[in-house]
Amino acid sequence: MKNPNGYGSVVKLSGNRRKPFAVRKTVGWNEKGHPVYLNIGYAVSREEGMILLAEYNKAPWDIDAEKVTLDILFEQWSEKKLPKMGKSTQGSLKSAYKHCSKMKNMKYKEIKSFHMQDIIDGCGCSYSTQWAIKNLFGHLDKFALEVDVINKGYAQLTTAEPIPETSKEPFTDEEVNALWEIKDQEWVDSVLVFMYSGFRISELLGMKTENVDMDAGTFQGGTKSASGKNRIVPIHSKIVELVQKRHDEGNPYLFSYNGKKMSSTQYYTEWNKIMEQLEMQHTPHECRHTFRSRLDSAGANKVCIDLLMGHKSKEVGERVYTHKTLQELKTAIELIDKKEEKQN
């Protein structure tokens, strides 16, 4: 069925593209009589493109570049693009925009890379916030290009403070205690589970709820090597309540995001918020390093440590390695914080 005159169209682009359907509308004609198009956006399917076209015709975006300020563009982008992103990403980008208030009345087409860089450098925050501002300008540039407010993006020329290099520094006892003090805060439970299980970020985010046996008190998961895949890790007594709460949510994955598997990118957004709040500089992998370090300091059996970490034992033969009992693993893992509990 043909669209009404002036309604716009959805056309299939050539090549291998993630979003091969262009949504566009004729806004004029050039000197050769060829149509001049407004690129409204791109879609995965023709049906999705028609929905986008219908939304545009219902509430057309103001594309007068002379009138579009940063604030106007942000509002239009927030209405059309932001809802399609995850909630944590939405929060991060909204917070980033608060640092751009001094430029909100500037015409967006007049904003250059040095203006953006000034906001990034002057925000007075850590690398995570600086990267959020840089990412925001990247999204706004892309949107401005789509609606013909600009014909060149500058966000890609900006820089942000690099993520600090770490040397796998374990969390200190004081830092661990600080995390326990806010254990009921959103996503802090994940940090503590990392720290008391030794799982890698991909392993914990990929942990299916069905592989968490609350009756037996065990996780079953792991990746990377033959020794690490589907290993059994006892649930430390200190995190049983945290794990049980996640388990009872009934999601396919233990740590889910809106009921679905959480990506590492989404997780790092939440992780960075917690680290910034507590003024810490750690990575999720340093929880794994902390786990091993605390087991070693507590005098845990070396073979048990290797089993819990998913490493092939260097201490003994394969026969002994594969026959460590679950109770031995539970005894080993409970050594973490045992000294602290005795003192209390």
Secondary structure, DSSP 8 states (H G I E B T S, - for coil): ----TTS-EEEE-SSS-SS-EEEEEEEEE-TTS-EEEEEEEEESSHHHHHHHHHHHHHS-----TTT-BHHHHHHHHHHHTGGGS-HHHHHHHHHHHGGGGGGTTSBGGG--HHHHHHHHHTS---HHHHHHHHHHHHHHHHHHHHTTS-SS--GGG---------------HHHHHHHHHTTTSTTHHHHHHHHHH---HHHHHT-BGGGEETTTTEEEE--SSTTTTTEEEE--GGGHHHHHHHHHT--SBSSEETTEE--HHHHHHHHHHHHHHTT----THHHHHHHHHHHHHTT--HHHHHHHHT---SSS-HHHHTT--HHHHHHHHTTTTHHHHHH-
